[in-house]
Each structure stands twice: as structure tokens, then as C-alpha cells.
Amino acid sequence: MKIKFIESPIGKFGLAYAKGMEAEFNKEQAILLIEAGYAVALETETPESNESNEIESPEKPKRKK
């Protein structure tokens, strides 16, 4: 999960990132950092939501002349 740091996590988490830096973390650690107020999520879509939810209408049969 990609996140952006809004506070430096060096003191509390021992991670060498500065405010404004972006990084990729596993989901559990990313959520921990976000809930602690040190980062925000950059990826808002889940893999399931990447699929189109639009329903395609079937093509009308062509008339024979």
C-alpha cells in the first residue's frame, strides 16, 4: 500500500522517512502508520474496484431485409 508521510516516523517507529516522502508498505504497517497520524493513504482503490461496474447492454439484432 502506498502512503505519504505527513509527519516524520523516525522517533516513534524508527523509520527513516521525512515529512512529504512517499513509500510502499504492506497493508498492516501502512494502516498502523495512518491510524497513528503519521501518514495518509495514496491508493484509494482496492483491486476489486478496478473492475468496471458498468453493465453493457446487449447489441440489438440486426433486421434482415
N, C-alpha and C positions, 0 to 999 in steps of 0.2 A: 504494500500500500504506500503510495507516495504522499509525503507530508511536507509542510513548510513550517519551519520553526518561527515562533513569534517571541520566544524567549530562549536564551541560551540554556541548554540542559547540562552544562558541564558540572555544576555544583551538585545538583540532586541526583542526576543519572550517570554522571561520569562519561557523557558522550561529548566528543569534541566537535560540536556544531555551534555556529553563531546564529544570532537572530537574522532571519531572512534567507537562510540556507534551506535548500530542498534536499530530501533524501528518501530512499526507498527502504521500508522496514516491513517485517512480517506483520500481519494484521493485529495480532495480540499486543505487540510492543507499540505499534502505531496508536492503537486505541488508548493504551496506558498514557502515552505522551500527550495525546489530545485531551483526555479527561483531566490530566494534571494541569492543563492550561499552558503547556509549552509548545504546542503545535496545532496546526489546522490541517484537515484533510484536503488534498488536491484532487484526488479521484473521488468523484461523487457517484459515478455509475458502477453498478455491480455487473459482473459478466452476464447475468441473466437479462439485464435491462438493455444490453447492446442489441438484442434481437428486436426486430421490428414488430410492433404490436398492431400494425395496420392489417386490416383484413382486405385481401384483394378480391374484387368482385369477379365472378367468372365471366369469361367472354360470351357475348351473345352469339348464338348460332347464326351463321350467315344464311340468308334466304336463297334458295335456288330459283332461278328464273325459268 
